[in-house]
């Protein structure tokens, strides 16, 4: 109480200009610390973690052979997280389609002994747009769509989950195709991909802005593998080759895709690869 009284007396001694500046700074700073202050007095049921990575499926041609690969890399550090590749001769199989994505991984942890039902979560990021898709483990149901807030022109992506069981986790993937604009934003302009979670809401708690923690990208990928397989085995992904029809002409040279490759990733120690 003495500290508050001394602070108020100090504030009263300031000029009107200083008071206006102090109040302005206070109004800017408070929204950033409000979720933390609320969490001190009223622990939340839901923890939210986030990581970014890019996914690329492409090919490298050397002579008469082509190496097809997919790679997941940490978007923040450009460190390679997982890479699988396979070299084949032309004309053997139909190669996978070349594509790349920006993926936002959200780790939702229900830390309470009660189920969270009808959960709604809003996400806003430069890496989210009208082509964004949301997915999760096959046993979970999730939907998502772009919405415009009633009092804010900036659109956000709202995810809806029917239920999260007590003491359980959910990993959400928000996948956005890496088009020319997004590629320029990340790799040419080198602008930072940020994320905001303006609110979460459910039957158990009112709408509020949660604390979003930076989570190691490898931790989220490993947690996702555990949720998909039910044990400690990783959820293996394979290159989707398919057999050529009998009437399809066999190529003597590897087919080269025209889409642009991502800049080369970095090889980082496993302990550092997923860090922010």
Helices and strands as residue ranges (DSSP letters): H 2-12, H 16-41, E 46-62, E 65-74, E 80-89, E 93-94, E 99-110, E 116-124, E 133-135, E 142-148, E 155-164, E 168-177, H 180-183, I 184-188, E 196-201, E 212-214, H 217-229, E 242-243, H 270-273
